[in-house]
Amino acid sequence: MSGLFRGTWIVVACPDGAMILENAGCMRNPDLRLIDRMDAPDTPRPEGWATLPEVTDRSRLATTALAAQLVGRLAREAARGRAERLVLAAPTPLLDAIRARLDEELRARVVLALPKTLTRQPLGKIVTEVNAALGQAA
């Protein structure tokens, strides 16, 4: 049976930042609670007009920094015995950067990797999207 079990952590990220949520409810009545909110780390801005490669490099660096920050937080929580089940939702480049940094233990905790931007969605919409994806994955 696949679903949004109690205690499942949902990481919802985009290039601007991320939220870590936990389902404090049950599968039939999920209740997402905010554990943490992270802003993307600042990246240096070039002076004057940026060329396209510079903009792309800054974007890639910001994505890499946010992914490292998120995975570091998840690793600390996993070491404390938390975050037994993880759902990751982020645009594909950020999701790939996060997955590339997961160690074996964290990778085993991921029940769903959803290539979708859900950061500006209401919690009910996040629950609906995650449950639909978990249902398809089953």
The first five atom37 places (N, CA, C, CB, O) and aatype in JSON, in Angstrom:
{
  "aatype": [12, 15, 7, 10, 13, 1, 7, 16, 17, 9, 19, 19, 0, 4, 14, 3, 7, 0, 12, 9, 10, 6, 2, 0, 7, 4, 12, 1, 2, 14, 3, 10, 1, 10, 9, 3, 1, 12, 3, 0, 14, 3, 16, 14, 1, 14, 6, 7, 17, 0, 16, 10, 14, 6, 19, 16, 3, 1, 15, 1, 10, 0, 16, 16, 0, 10, 0, 0, 5, 10, 19, 7, 1, 10, 0, 1, 6, 0, 0, 1, 7, 1, 0, 6, 1, 10, 19, 10, 0, 0, 14, 16, 14, 10, 10, 3, 0, 9, 1, 0, 1, 10, 3, 6, 6, 10, 1, 0, 1, 19, 19, 10, 0, 10, 14, 11, 16, 10, 16, 1, 5, 14, 10, 7, 11, 9, 19, 16, 6, 19, 2, 0, 0, 10, 7, 5, 0, 0],
  "atom_mask": [
    [1, 1, 1, 1, 1],
    [1, 1, 1, 1, 1],
    [1, 1, 1, 0, 1],
    [1, 1, 1, 1, 1],
    [1, 1, 1, 1, 1],
    [1, 1, 1, 1, 1],
    [1, 1, 1, 0, 1],
    [1, 1, 1, 1, 1],
    [1, 1, 1, 1, 1],
    [1, 1, 1, 1, 1],
    [1, 1, 1, 1, 1],
    [1, 1, 1, 1, 1],
    [1, 1, 1, 1, 1],
    [1, 1, 1, 1, 1],
    [1, 1, 1, 1, 1],
    [1, 1, 1, 1, 1],
    [1, 1, 1, 0, 1],
    [1, 1, 1, 1, 1],
    [1, 1, 1, 1, 1],
    [1, 1, 1, 1, 1],
    [1, 1, 1, 1, 1],
    [1, 1, 1, 1, 1],
    [1, 1, 1, 1, 1],
    [1, 1, 1, 1, 1],
    [1, 1, 1, 0, 1],
    [1, 1, 1, 1, 1],
    [1, 1, 1, 1, 1],
    [1, 1, 1, 1, 1],
    [1, 1, 1, 1, 1],
    [1, 1, 1, 1, 1],
    [1, 1, 1, 1, 1],
    [1, 1, 1, 1, 1],
    [1, 1, 1, 1, 1],
    [1, 1, 1, 1, 1],
    [1, 1, 1, 1, 1],
    [1, 1, 1, 1, 1],
    [1, 1, 1, 1, 1],
    [1, 1, 1, 1, 1],
    [1, 1, 1, 1, 1],
    [1, 1, 1, 1, 1],
    [1, 1, 1, 1, 1],
    [1, 1, 1, 1, 1],
    [1, 1, 1, 1, 1],
    [1, 1, 1, 1, 1],
    [1, 1, 1, 1, 1],
    [1, 1, 1, 1, 1],
    [1, 1, 1, 1, 1],
    [1, 1, 1, 0, 1],
    [1, 1, 1, 1, 1],
    [1, 1, 1, 1, 1],
    [1, 1, 1, 1, 1],
    [1, 1, 1, 1, 1],
    [1, 1, 1, 1, 1],
    [1, 1, 1, 1, 1],
    [1, 1, 1, 1, 1],
    [1, 1, 1, 1, 1],
    [1, 1, 1, 1, 1],
    [1, 1, 1, 1, 1],
    [1, 1, 1, 1, 1],
    [1, 1, 1, 1, 1],
    [1, 1, 1, 1, 1],
    [1, 1, 1, 1, 1],
    [1, 1, 1, 1, 1],
    [1, 1, 1, 1, 1],
    [1, 1, 1, 1, 1],
    [1, 1, 1, 1, 1],
    [1, 1, 1, 1, 1],
    [1, 1, 1, 1, 1],
    [1, 1, 1, 1, 1],
    [1, 1, 1, 1, 1],
    [1, 1, 1, 1, 1],
    [1, 1, 1, 0, 1],
    [1, 1, 1, 1, 1],
    [1, 1, 1, 1, 1],
    [1, 1, 1, 1, 1],
    [1, 1, 1, 1, 1],
    [1, 1, 1, 1, 1],
    [1, 1, 1, 1, 1],
    [1, 1, 1, 1, 1],
    [1, 1, 1, 1, 1],
    [1, 1, 1, 0, 1],
    [1, 1, 1, 1, 1],
    [1, 1, 1, 1, 1],
    [1, 1, 1, 1, 1],
    [1, 1, 1, 1, 1],
    [1, 1, 1, 1, 1],
    [1, 1, 1, 1, 1],
    [1, 1, 1, 1, 1],
    [1, 1, 1, 1, 1],
    [1, 1, 1, 1, 1],
    [1, 1, 1, 1, 1],
    [1, 1, 1, 1, 1],
    [1, 1, 1, 1, 1],
    [1, 1, 1, 1, 1],
    [1, 1, 1, 1, 1],
    [1, 1, 1, 1, 1],
    [1, 1, 1, 1, 1],
    [1, 1, 1, 1, 1],
    [1, 1, 1, 1, 1],
    [1, 1, 1, 1, 1],
    [1, 1, 1, 1, 1],
    [1, 1, 1, 1, 1],
    [1, 1, 1, 1, 1],
    [1, 1, 1, 1, 1],
    [1, 1, 1, 1, 1],
    [1, 1, 1, 1, 1],
    [1, 1, 1, 1, 1],
    [1, 1, 1, 1, 1],
    [1, 1, 1, 1, 1],
    [1, 1, 1, 1, 1],
    [1, 1, 1, 1, 1],
    [1, 1, 1, 1, 1],
    [1, 1, 1, 1, 1],
    [1, 1, 1, 1, 1],
    [1, 1, 1, 1, 1],
    [1, 1, 1, 1, 1],
    [1, 1, 1, 1, 1],
    [1, 1, 1, 1, 1],
    [1, 1, 1, 1, 1],
    [1, 1, 1, 1, 1],
    [1, 1, 1, 1, 1],
    [1, 1, 1, 1, 1],
    [1, 1, 1, 1, 1],
    [1, 1, 1, 0, 1],
    [1, 1, 1, 1, 1],
    [1, 1, 1, 1, 1],
    [1, 1, 1, 1, 1],
    [1, 1, 1, 1, 1],
    [1, 1, 1, 1, 1],
    [1, 1, 1, 1, 1],
    [1, 1, 1, 1, 1],
    [1, 1, 1, 1, 1],
    [1, 1, 1, 1, 1],
    [1, 1, 1, 1, 1],
    [1, 1, 1, 0, 1],
    [1, 1, 1, 1, 1],
    [1, 1, 1, 1, 1],
    [1, 1, 1, 1, 1]
  ],
  "atom_positions": [
    [[0.84, -1.18, 0.0], [0.0, 0.0, 0.0], [0.89, 1.24, 0.0], [-0.96, 0.0, 1.22], [1.84, 1.34, 0.78]],
    [[0.58, 2.17, -0.87], [1.37, 3.38, -0.99], [0.5, 4.59, -0.65], [1.96, 3.52, -2.4], [-0.64, 4.69, -1.09]],
    [[1.05, 5.5, 0.12], [0.31, 6.69, 0.47], [1.15, 7.62, 1.33], [0.0, 0.0, 0.0], [2.31, 7.35, 1.63]],
    [[0.53, 8.69, 1.71], [1.19, 9.71, 2.51], [1.02, 9.34, 3.99], [0.62, 11.13, 2.22], [0.15, 9.87, 4.68]],
    [[1.87, 8.42, 4.45], [1.78, 7.92, 5.82], [2.11, 9.02, 6.82], [2.72, 6.74, 6.0], [2.79, 10.0, 6.5]],
    [[1.64, 8.84, 8.03], [1.97, 9.73, 9.14], [3.49, 9.74, 9.32], [1.26, 9.29, 10.47], [4.13, 8.68, 9.3]],
    [[4.06, 10.92, 9.49], [5.49, 11.05, 9.68], [6.29, 11.21, 8.4], [0.0, 0.0, 0.0], [7.49, 11.45, 8.45]],
    [[5.64, 11.08, 7.24], [6.34, 11.27, 5.97], [6.76, 12.73, 5.85], [5.45, 10.85, 4.77], [5.97, 13.63, 6.12]],
    [[8.0, 12.95, 5.46], [8.5, 14.3, 5.23], [8.39, 14.61, 3.75], [9.97, 14.44, 5.72], [8.72, 13.78, 2.9]],
    [[7.93, 15.81, 3.45], [7.78, 16.26, 2.07], [8.68, 17.48, 1.9], [6.28, 16.59, 1.72], [8.49, 18.5, 2.56]],
    [[9.64, 17.37, 1.0], [10.53, 18.48, 0.68], [10.02, 19.09, -0.61], [12.02, 18.01, 0.55], [10.03, 18.44, -1.66]],
    [[9.58, 20.34, -0.53], [9.05, 21.06, -1.68], [10.04, 22.19, -1.96], [7.58, 21.61, -1.41], [10.2, 23.09, -1.14]],
    [[10.7, 22.14, -3.12], [11.76, 23.1, -3.4], [11.63, 23.71, -4.78], [13.11, 22.43, -3.26], [11.05, 23.12, -5.69]],
    [[12.18, 24.91, -4.9], [12.31, 25.59, -6.19], [13.59, 26.42, -6.09], [11.04, 26.49, -6.52], [14.18, 26.5, -5.01]],
    [[14.05, 27.04, -7.16], [15.31, 27.79, -7.1], [15.33, 28.91, -6.05], [15.6, 28.37, -8.43], [16.4, 29.35, -5.65]],
    [[14.16, 29.37, -5.62], [14.11, 30.44, -4.61], [14.25, 29.94, -3.19], [12.82, 31.19, -4.74], [14.59, 30.72, -2.3]],
    [[13.98, 28.66, -2.95], [14.06, 28.13, -1.59], [13.29, 26.83, -1.47], [0.0, 0.0, 0.0], [12.92, 26.21, -2.47]],
    [[13.06, 26.45, -0.22], [12.4, 25.16, 0.01], [11.64, 25.18, 1.33], [13.44, 24.03, 0.02], [11.9, 25.98, 2.23]],
    [[10.68, 24.26, 1.41], [9.96, 24.0, 2.65], [10.1, 22.52, 2.95], [8.45, 24.43, 2.56], [10.06, 21.68, 2.05]],
    [[10.26, 22.22, 4.22], [10.23, 20.83, 4.66], [8.97, 20.69, 5.49], [11.54, 20.42, 5.47], [8.79, 21.39, 6.49]],
    [[8.1, 19.79, 5.06], [6.82, 19.57, 5.71], [6.77, 18.15, 6.25], [5.64, 19.82, 4.74], [7.48, 17.27, 5.75]],
    [[5.94, 17.92, 7.26], [5.74, 16.58, 7.79], [4.25, 16.31, 7.88], [6.42, 16.41, 9.18], [3.48, 17.19, 8.28]],
    [[3.83, 15.11, 7.5], [2.44, 14.73, 7.65], [2.21, 14.33, 9.1], [2.06, 13.58, 6.68], [2.66, 13.27, 9.54]],
    [[1.5, 15.18, 9.84], [1.18, 14.9, 11.24], [-0.16, 14.18, 11.35], [1.15, 16.2, 12.06], [-0.56, 13.77, 12.44]],
    [[-0.83, 14.01, 10.22], [-2.11, 13.31, 10.21], [-1.92, 11.86, 9.82], [0.0, 0.0, 0.0], [-0.87, 11.26, 10.07]],
    [[-2.92, 11.32, 9.19], [-2.86, 9.93, 8.73], [-3.02, 9.92, 7.21], [-3.96, 9.05, 9.41], [-3.16, 10.97, 6.59]],
    [[-3.0, 8.73, 6.62], [-3.14, 8.62, 5.16], [-4.48, 9.18, 4.68], [-3.0, 7.17, 4.72], [-4.54, 9.86, 3.66]],
    [[-5.54, 8.89, 5.4], [-6.87, 9.32, 4.97], [-7.13, 10.79, 5.25], [-7.92, 8.49, 5.64], [-7.97, 11.41, 4.6]],
    [[-6.44, 11.35, 6.22], [-6.64, 12.74, 6.58], [-5.29, 13.4, 6.84], [-7.57, 12.85, 7.83], [-4.95, 13.68, 7.99]],
    [[-4.5, 13.66, 5.79], [-3.18, 14.25, 5.97], [-3.26, 15.65, 6.6], [-2.45, 14.33, 4.63], [-4.2, 16.4, 6.34]],
    [[-2.28, 15.96, 7.41], [-2.19, 17.26, 8.07], [-0.73, 17.69, 7.99], [-2.7, 17.2, 9.57], [0.09, 17.3, 8.82]],
    [[-0.4, 18.51, 6.97], [0.99, 18.92, 6.77], [1.37, 20.01, 7.75], [1.22, 19.39, 5.34], [0.65, 21.0, 7.91]],
    [[2.51, 19.84, 8.38], [3.06, 20.82, 9.32], [4.43, 21.25, 8.82], [3.16, 20.23, 10.77], [5.22, 20.44, 8.35]],
    [[4.68, 22.53, 8.93], [5.97, 23.08, 8.5], [7.05, 22.74, 9.52], [5.88, 24.61, 8.31], [6.92, 23.05, 10.7]],
    [[8.12, 22.11, 9.04], [9.28, 21.82, 9.88], [10.32, 22.92, 9.71], [9.88, 20.44, 9.53], [10.89, 23.4, 10.69]],
    [[10.54, 23.32, 8.46], [11.56, 24.34, 8.19], [11.29, 24.99, 6.85], [12.99, 23.73, 8.22], [10.7, 24.39, 5.95]],
    [[11.72, 26.22, 6.74], [11.67, 26.96, 5.48], [13.09, 27.45, 5.22], [10.62, 28.16, 5.53], [13.73, 28.0, 6.11]],
    [[13.57, 27.26, 4.02], [14.93, 27.67, 3.66], [14.88, 28.59, 2.45], [15.82, 26.44, 3.36], [14.17, 28.32, 1.48]],
    [[15.64, 29.65, 2.52], [15.82, 30.51, 1.35], [17.04, 30.01, 0.6], [15.97, 32.01, 1.75], [17.97, 29.47, 1.2]],
    [[17.05, 30.2, -0.7], [18.22, 29.82, -1.49], [19.4, 30.66, -1.04], [17.97, 30.01, -3.01], [19.25, 31.85, -0.79]],
    [[20.57, 30.05, -0.92], [21.77, 30.82, -0.55], [22.04, 31.9, -1.58], [22.99, 29.9, -0.4], [21.81, 31.7, -2.78]],
    [[22.54, 33.03, -1.12], [22.89, 34.11, -2.04], [24.06, 33.69, -2.91], [23.23, 35.4, -1.28], [24.99, 33.02, -2.45]],
    [[23.99, 34.08, -4.16], [25.12, 33.87, -5.06], [25.58, 35.24, -5.52], [24.73, 32.96, -6.28], [24.76, 36.14, -5.69]],
    [[26.87, 35.43, -5.71], [27.37, 36.74, -6.12], [26.79, 37.16, -7.46], [28.89, 36.73, -6.19], [26.67, 36.35, -8.38]],
    [[26.43, 38.42, -7.55], [25.9, 38.96, -8.79], [27.01, 39.69, -9.53], [24.7, 39.91, -8.52], [27.72, 40.49, -8.94]],
    [[27.15, 39.42, -10.82], [28.19, 40.1, -11.58], [27.82, 41.57, -11.77], [28.4, 39.42, -12.94], [26.64, 41.92, -11.81]],
    [[28.83, 42.42, -11.9], [28.6, 43.84, -12.14], [28.24, 44.05, -13.6], [29.84, 44.68, -11.75], [28.7, 43.31, -14.47]],
    [[27.42, 45.06, -13.85], [27.05, 45.38, -15.23], [26.15, 44.32, -15.82], [0.0, 0.0, 0.0], [25.49, 43.57, -15.1]],
    [[26.12, 44.27, -17.13], [25.27, 43.31, -17.81], [25.91, 41.93, -17.78], [25.03, 43.74, -19.26], [27.11, 41.77, -18.01]],
    [[25.1, 40.94, -17.48], [25.59, 39.56, -17.45], [25.37, 38.93, -18.82], [24.89, 38.74, -16.35], [24.35, 39.15, -19.46]],
    [[26.33, 38.16, -19.24], [26.14, 37.39, -20.46], [25.37, 36.13, -20.11], [27.51, 37.04, -21.14], [25.32, 35.75, -18.94]],
    [[24.79, 35.51, -21.08], [23.98, 34.32, -20.84], [24.75, 33.22, -20.1], [23.47, 33.78, -22.15], [24.19, 32.64, -19.16]],
    [[26.01, 32.9, -20.46], [26.72, 31.87, -19.7], [26.89, 32.24, -18.22], [28.09, 31.61, -20.32], [26.83, 31.37, -17.36]],
    [[27.1, 33.53, -17.93], [27.25, 33.93, -16.52], [25.96, 33.72, -15.75], [27.7, 35.39, -16.42], [25.97, 33.26, -14.62]],
    [[24.84, 34.08, -16.37], [23.55, 33.89, -15.74], [23.3, 32.41, -15.5], [22.42, 34.5, -16.6], [22.83, 32.01, -14.43]],
    [[23.6, 31.6, -16.49], [23.43, 30.15, -16.36], [24.32, 29.6, -15.25], [23.74, 29.46, -17.68], [23.87, 28.76, -14.47]],
    [[25.56, 30.05, -15.17], [26.46, 29.6, -14.12], [25.96, 30.0, -12.74], [27.86, 30.15, -14.35], [26.01, 29.2, -11.81]],
    [[25.48, 31.22, -12.6], [24.95, 31.66, -11.31], [23.76, 30.81, -10.91], [24.55, 33.15, -11.37], [23.63, 30.42, -9.75]],
    [[22.89, 30.53, -11.86], [21.71, 29.71, -11.59], [22.13, 28.3, -11.16], [20.81, 29.65, -12.84], [21.57, 27.74, -10.22]],
    [[23.11, 27.74, -11.86], [23.6, 26.4, -11.53], [24.23, 26.39, -10.14], [24.61, 25.92, -12.57], [24.03, 25.45, -9.38]],
    [[25.0, 27.42, -9.82], [25.62, 27.51, -8.49], [24.57, 27.63, -7.39], [26.57, 28.71, -8.44], [24.71, 27.01, -6.34]],
    [[23.54, 28.42, -7.64], [22.47, 28.57, -6.65], [21.74, 27.24, -6.45], [21.48, 29.67, -7.09], [21.41, 26.87, -5.32]],
    [[21.48, 26.54, -7.54], [20.82, 25.24, -7.46], [21.68, 24.26, -6.66], [20.54, 24.68, -8.86], [21.16, 23.54, -5.81]],
    [[22.96, 24.23, -6.95], [23.89, 23.35, -6.24], [23.95, 23.68, -4.75], [25.29, 23.44, -6.86], [23.95, 22.78, -3.91]],
    [[24.0, 24.96, -4.42], [24.08, 25.38, -3.02], [22.81, 25.02, -2.26], [24.34, 26.9, -2.93], [22.88, 24.55, -1.13]],
    [[21.65, 25.24, -2.87], [20.39, 24.9, -2.21], [20.28, 23.4, -2.02], [19.19, 25.42, -3.02], [19.85, 22.94, -0.96]],
    [[20.65, 22.63, -3.03], [20.61, 21.16, -2.91], [21.51, 20.69, -1.78], [21.03, 20.5, -4.24], [21.11, 19.82, -1.0]],
    [[22.71, 21.24, -1.68], [23.63, 20.85, -0.61], [23.06, 21.22, 0.76], [25.01, 21.53, -0.82], [23.17, 20.44, 1.7]],
    [[22.46, 22.39, 0.87], [21.86, 22.83, 2.13], [20.72, 21.9, 2.54], [21.35, 24.29, 2.0], [20.63, 21.49, 3.7]],
    [[19.86, 21.56, 1.6], [18.74, 20.66, 1.89], [19.2, 19.27, 2.3], [17.84, 20.56, 0.68], [18.73, 18.72, 3.29]],
    [[20.12, 18.71, 1.54], [20.59, 17.36, 1.84], [21.32, 17.33, 3.18], [21.53, 16.85, 0.71], [21.2, 16.36, 3.93]],
    [[22.06, 18.38, 3.49], [22.71, 18.46, 4.8], [21.7, 18.43, 5.93], [0.0, 0.0, 0.0], [21.89, 17.73, 6.92]],
    [[20.63, 19.19, 5.78], [19.58, 19.21, 6.8], [18.92, 17.85, 6.93], [18.52, 20.28, 6.46], [18.71, 17.36, 8.04]],
    [[18.6, 17.22, 5.8], [17.97, 15.9, 5.83], [18.89, 14.86, 6.46], [17.58, 15.47, 4.42], [18.42, 13.99, 7.21]],
    [[20.18, 14.93, 6.17], [21.14, 13.97, 6.75], [21.21, 14.13, 8.27], [22.55, 14.17, 6.14], [21.25, 13.14, 9.0]],
    [[21.21, 15.38, 8.76], [21.22, 15.61, 10.21], [19.97, 15.04, 10.87], [21.35, 17.11, 10.53], [20.04, 14.43, 11.93]],
    [[18.83, 15.25, 10.23], [17.58, 14.74, 10.79], [17.52, 13.21, 10.73], [16.38, 15.34, 10.05], [17.02, 12.58, 11.66]],
    [[18.02, 12.63, 9.67], [18.06, 11.17, 9.55], [18.95, 10.58, 10.64], [18.56, 10.74, 8.15], [18.63, 9.53, 11.2]],
    [[20.05, 11.25, 10.94], [20.95, 10.77, 12.0], [20.26, 10.79, 13.37], [22.23, 11.63, 12.04], [20.63, 10.03, 14.27]],
    [[19.27, 11.65, 13.51], [18.49, 11.73, 14.76], [17.32, 10.76, 14.76], [17.98, 13.15, 14.98], [16.54, 10.73, 15.72]],
    [[17.19, 9.98, 13.71], [16.11, 9.0, 13.63], [14.81, 9.56, 13.08], [0.0, 0.0, 0.0], [13.75, 8.94, 13.23]],
    [[14.86, 10.72, 12.44], [13.67, 11.33, 11.86], [13.71, 11.15, 10.34], [13.57, 12.85, 12.24], [14.68, 10.64, 9.79]],
    [[12.67, 11.58, 9.67], [12.59, 11.55, 8.21], [12.77, 10.13, 7.67], [13.64, 12.48, 7.61], [13.61, 9.88, 6.8]],
    [[11.98, 9.21, 8.19], [12.07, 7.81, 7.75], [11.58, 7.63, 6.31], [11.27, 6.92, 8.68], [12.09, 6.78, 5.58]],
    [[10.6, 8.43, 5.92], [10.06, 8.39, 4.55], [10.13, 9.8, 3.99], [8.58, 7.84, 4.52], [9.7, 10.75, 4.64]],
    [[10.68, 9.93, 2.79], [10.86, 11.24, 2.16], [10.15, 11.31, 0.82], [12.35, 11.56, 1.99], [10.18, 10.36, 0.03]],
    [[9.52, 12.44, 0.58], [8.99, 12.78, -0.73], [9.72, 14.04, -1.16], [7.41, 12.99, -0.7], [9.77, 15.02, -0.42]],
    [[10.3, 14.03, -2.35], [11.01, 15.18, -2.89], [10.22, 15.74, -4.06], [12.46, 14.81, -3.32], [9.89, 14.99, -4.99]],
    [[9.91, 17.03, -4.04], [9.2, 17.67, -5.15], [9.95, 18.95, -5.51], [7.71, 17.99, -4.78], [10.07, 19.86, -4.69]],
    [[10.45, 19.0, -6.75], [11.23, 20.15, -7.21], [11.31, 20.12, -8.73], [12.66, 20.16, -6.58], [11.09, 19.07, -9.34]],
    [[11.61, 21.27, -9.35], [11.84, 21.25, -10.79], [12.99, 20.29, -11.12], [12.15, 22.69, -11.32], [13.88, 20.09, -10.29]],
    [[12.98, 19.73, -12.28], [13.93, 18.67, -12.65], [15.4, 19.01, -12.37], [13.79, 18.36, -14.1], [16.08, 18.17, -11.79]],
    [[15.93, 20.19, -12.74], [17.35, 20.44, -12.46], [17.67, 20.42, -10.96], [17.76, 21.79, -13.05], [18.7, 19.89, -10.55]],
    [[16.79, 21.0, -10.15], [17.02, 21.0, -8.71], [16.82, 19.61, -8.12], [16.08, 22.0, -8.03], [17.59, 19.19, -7.25]],
    [[15.82, 18.9, -8.59], [15.58, 17.53, -8.12], [16.78, 16.65, -8.43], [14.3, 16.95, -8.77], [17.2, 15.85, -7.6]],
    [[17.34, 16.78, -9.63], [18.54, 16.01, -10.0], [19.72, 16.37, -9.1], [18.9, 16.26, -11.48], [20.48, 15.49, -8.7]],
    [[19.88, 17.66, -8.79], [20.98, 18.09, -7.91], [20.81, 17.53, -6.5], [21.06, 19.62, -7.86], [21.79, 17.15, -5.86]],
    [[19.58, 17.49, -6.02], [19.32, 16.92, -4.69], [19.62, 15.43, -4.69], [17.85, 17.17, -4.27], [20.32, 14.94, -3.81]],
    [[19.08, 14.72, -5.69], [19.28, 13.26, -5.74], [20.75, 12.9, -5.89], [18.49, 12.66, -6.9], [21.19, 11.88, -5.36]],
    [[21.52, 13.72, -6.6], [22.94, 13.45, -6.79], [23.72, 13.53, -5.47], [23.53, 14.42, -7.8], [24.78, 12.92, -5.34]],
    [[23.2, 14.26, -4.51], [23.89, 14.45, -3.23], [23.41, 13.51, -2.12], [23.73, 15.87, -2.78], [24.0, 13.48, -1.04]],
    [[22.37, 12.75, -2.38], [21.85, 11.84, -1.36], [22.81, 10.68, -1.16], [20.46, 11.33, -1.74], [23.27, 10.06, -2.13]],
    [[23.1, 10.38, 0.09], [23.9, 9.19, 0.36], [22.97, 7.96, 0.3], [24.62, 9.29, 1.76], [21.77, 8.09, 0.11]],
    [[23.55, 6.8, 0.47], [22.79, 5.54, 0.36], [21.63, 5.5, 1.35], [23.73, 4.34, 0.59], [20.53, 5.08, 1.0]],
    [[21.88, 5.93, 2.58], [20.84, 5.89, 3.61], [19.66, 6.8, 3.27], [21.43, 6.28, 4.97], [18.5, 6.39, 3.38]],
    [[19.94, 8.03, 2.86], [18.86, 8.94, 2.49], [18.14, 8.48, 1.23], [19.41, 10.35, 2.28], [16.92, 8.58, 1.13]],
    [[18.89, 7.98, 0.27], [18.29, 7.5, -0.98], [17.27, 6.39, -0.69], [19.38, 6.99, -1.95], [16.24, 6.3, -1.36]],
    [[17.57, 5.54, 0.29], [16.66, 4.44, 0.64], [15.37, 4.96, 1.29], [17.37, 3.46, 1.58], [14.36, 4.26, 1.29]],
    [[15.4, 6.17, 1.83], [14.22, 6.74, 2.49], [13.27, 7.44, 1.51], [14.66, 7.72, 3.56], [12.13, 7.73, 1.86]],
    [[13.73, 7.7, 0.3], [12.92, 8.43, -0.67], [11.86, 7.48, -1.25], [13.8, 9.02, -1.8], [12.18, 6.47, -1.88]],
    [[10.59, 7.82, -1.01], [9.49, 7.02, -1.54], [8.94, 7.61, -2.84], [8.37, 6.9, -0.51], [8.26, 6.92, -3.6]],
    [[9.25, 8.89, -3.09], [8.78, 9.53, -4.3], [9.66, 10.73, -4.62], [7.31, 9.96, -4.17], [9.96, 11.53, -3.74]],
    [[10.06, 10.84, -5.89], [10.76, 12.03, -6.39], [9.87, 12.59, -7.49], [12.23, 11.69, -6.93], [9.73, 11.99, -8.56]],
    [[9.27, 13.74, -7.23], [8.27, 14.33, -8.11], [8.86, 15.55, -8.82], [7.01, 14.72, -7.33], [9.12, 16.56, -8.17]],
    [[9.06, 15.48, -10.13], [9.65, 16.61, -10.87], [8.59, 17.69, -11.14], [10.25, 16.12, -12.21], [8.11, 17.85, -12.26]],
    [[8.26, 18.42, -10.08], [7.19, 19.4, -10.17], [7.45, 20.53, -9.18], [5.81, 18.74, -9.9], [7.97, 20.29, -8.09]],
    [[7.11, 21.76, -9.56], [7.24, 22.9, -8.66], [5.94, 23.06, -7.88], [7.57, 24.2, -9.45], [4.89, 23.36, -8.45]],
    [[6.01, 22.87, -6.57], [4.83, 22.97, -5.71], [5.02, 24.02, -4.61], [4.52, 21.62, -5.09], [4.18, 24.12, -3.71]],
    [[6.09, 24.78, -4.66], [6.41, 25.69, -3.55], [5.38, 26.77, -3.3], [7.72, 26.33, -3.81], [5.19, 27.16, -2.15]],
    [[4.71, 27.24, -4.29], [3.75, 28.33, -4.09], [2.3, 27.82, -4.07], [3.91, 29.39, -5.19], [1.35, 28.58, -4.23]],
    [[2.15, 26.53, -3.87], [0.83, 25.92, -3.84], [0.32, 25.82, -2.4], [0.86, 24.51, -4.5], [1.12, 25.71, -1.46]],
    [[-1.0, 25.87, -2.21], [-1.55, 25.65, -0.87], [-1.28, 24.21, -0.42], [-3.07, 25.95, -0.83], [-1.08, 23.32, -1.25]],
    [[-1.28, 23.99, 0.88], [-0.95, 22.66, 1.41], [-1.9, 21.59, 0.87], [-1.0, 22.68, 2.94], [-1.46, 20.47, 0.61]],
    [[-3.17, 21.91, 0.71], [-4.12, 20.94, 0.16], [-3.75, 20.49, -1.24], [0.0, 0.0, 0.0], [-3.9, 19.32, -1.57]],
    [[-3.28, 21.4, -2.05], [-2.84, 21.08, -3.42], [-1.6, 20.19, -3.38], [-2.55, 22.38, -4.23], [-1.47, 19.26, -4.18]],
    [[-0.68, 20.47, -2.45], [0.52, 19.64, -2.31], [0.12, 18.21, -1.95], [1.48, 20.23, -1.23], [0.63, 17.26, -2.53]],
    [[-0.8, 18.07, -0.99], [-1.28, 16.74, -0.6], [-1.9, 16.02, -1.79], [-2.3, 16.86, 0.55], [-1.62, 14.84, -2.01]],
    [[-2.73, 16.72, -2.55], [-3.39, 16.12, -3.71], [-2.37, 15.64, -4.74], [-4.35, 17.11, -4.35], [-2.47, 14.52, -5.24]],
    [[-1.4, 16.49, -5.06], [-0.37, 16.14, -6.06], [0.47, 14.95, -5.6], [0.54, 17.35, -6.34], [0.74, 14.03, -6.37]],
    [[0.89, 14.98, -4.34], [1.74, 13.9, -3.81], [0.96, 12.59, -3.76], [2.28, 14.27, -2.41], [1.48, 11.55, -4.16]],
    [[-0.27, 12.63, -3.26], [-1.08, 11.4, -3.2], [-1.33, 10.83, -4.59], [-2.4, 11.68, -2.51], [-1.28, 9.62, -4.78]],
    [[-1.6, 11.7, -5.56], [-1.82, 11.23, -6.94], [-0.56, 10.55, -7.47], [-2.24, 12.4, -7.86], [-0.63, 9.49, -8.09]],
    [[0.59, 11.17, -7.25], [1.85, 10.59, -7.73], [2.18, 9.29, -7.01], [3.0, 11.59, -7.55], [2.66, 8.34, -7.62]],
    [[1.9, 9.24, -5.69], [2.15, 7.99, -4.95], [1.23, 6.89, -5.45], [1.94, 8.21, -3.43], [1.63, 5.73, -5.53]],
    [[-0.01, 7.24, -5.79], [-0.96, 6.25, -6.32], [-0.51, 5.7, -7.66], [0.0, 0.0, 0.0], [-0.67, 4.51, -7.93]],
    [[0.05, 6.57, -8.51], [0.54, 6.12, -9.81], [1.79, 5.26, -9.68], [0.83, 7.32, -10.7], [2.02, 4.34, -10.47]],
    [[2.6, 5.57, -8.67], [3.85, 4.83, -8.47], [3.62, 3.44, -7.92], [4.77, 5.59, -7.54], [4.47, 2.56, -8.06]],
    [[2.47, 3.21, -7.29], [2.21, 1.93, -6.63], [2.0, 0.82, -7.63], [1.0, 2.03, -5.74], [1.77, -0.32, -7.24]]
  ]
}
